[in-house]
Amino acid sequence: MERENFNSKIGAILAVAGSAVGLGNIWRFPTEAGNNGGAAFLLIYIGFMLLLGVPIMVSEFVIGRHSQTSVVQSFYKMSGGKKWWKLMGLIPVIAGFLVLSYYAVVAGWTLYYAFQAGVDGFAGKTPDEIGADFQAFRTDAVTSLIWIAIILIVNCAIVALGVKKGIERGAKIMMPLLFVFVLVLVVCSFSLPGTAAGLQFLFHPDFSKVTGATLLNAMGQAFFSLSVGLCCLCTYATYFKKEVNLMKDGIHVATIDTIVAICAGLIIFPAVFSINGLTPSEGPSLVFVTLPNVFHQAFGSYPIVAYTFSLIFYLLLVMAALTSSISMLEMVVAYFYHEIKVSRPLASIGITVVCLILGMFCSFSFGILENVTLFGLGFFDLFDFIVAKIIMPIGGLLICIFLGWVVDEKVLRNEITNMGTLRAPYYKVYRFIIRYLAPIAILLIFVNQF
Ligand code: PHE
């Protein structure tokens, strides 16, 4: 089958940044930071981004661009024909189904909230009423399922269109808009009474709250936010041209991703501290309960401004969710398309239907299936735990071992230096990290926690 490429360098960066920047930054990051003590979590998270996230991201690029084939074949070919490594191809498939299923639940919420903002559904409501509305919405099985289905269908349509017409074009339109929206909202949030307390929470670290669990949570968040450890970016990198500077792109994407996460914190924490009764550890409902209140309190005397800001915020969430969920679907579609030779549209539709069914269980875990738990977690939390705290670290570890110890060093050097045309003085540091530092760090944190 003919392999498509991203048309332009900027298209490639935006597509990868689109995968990275998502609900992980704007919804999951504030939730995790809120639960894990704020600033200390932020610092540890940034440390993991630099030490583990970027090297693993670049490693996924190396694997994808070098082999130009499906993940299964990439590991098989690059290992010099060792069959066991083919099993790595299962990671993006299994993780792709799991992650898309629960991600679509939150993505569905964002779409519903964008709709609510559009019809001015938050106007005149008290914080308690807004909180109660969110609770009622997510426990209402039918309504929430409809919104999940809509977002999954849009996602499916974009991926079915293909790499250039769907994924690249979608990212080129949505990502720049997203950056503008983020900036506008940061400025808006700074006019709130809780700004000082919010900044204190986000930037003044209290390390006494850091435990082994905090480390695993921060590592999981770094991996999740950069979309690494699932070989998802291997798939995108197969569409890279040979001139792309892998390290530079990796650093650019990680920088963009971190800036957006910090901006999300800057938008959300001043907001949380501006409303009586809300705390940063509100959990997954943080952005859905806090923000509608904030806009209406902050701009109470200018309803049109309040209306515009809430609409912008939820549209921002929808776009962030879409550019990421596209990459989740793509990693599974690529497997069915290249390995099993199912056509792109058919694969997209089939996977979407399965994810809708799994997503239904995740969504219902907030309502009718609330009491069904495994290891104390409902479906939604369980899926998130398995992906971010088990599969991603293990996947990241295996990717490092593979490139650091199994693959011929020349291949690695050639990919990082673009066949010797780049100087790449960082090459040695990068190789040291993936051979020693990253595997040991991941193992220690992982074993310590379990
Ligand atoms: N990085 C995405 C986000 O921050 C989530 C993601 C995870 C995307 C895994 C693809 C694969 O929202």
Residues whose N, C-alpha, C, O or C-beta is under 5 A from the ligand:
A	BS01	LIG	S19 A20 V21 G22 L23 G24 N25 F224 S225 L226 S227 C232 S324 S327 M328
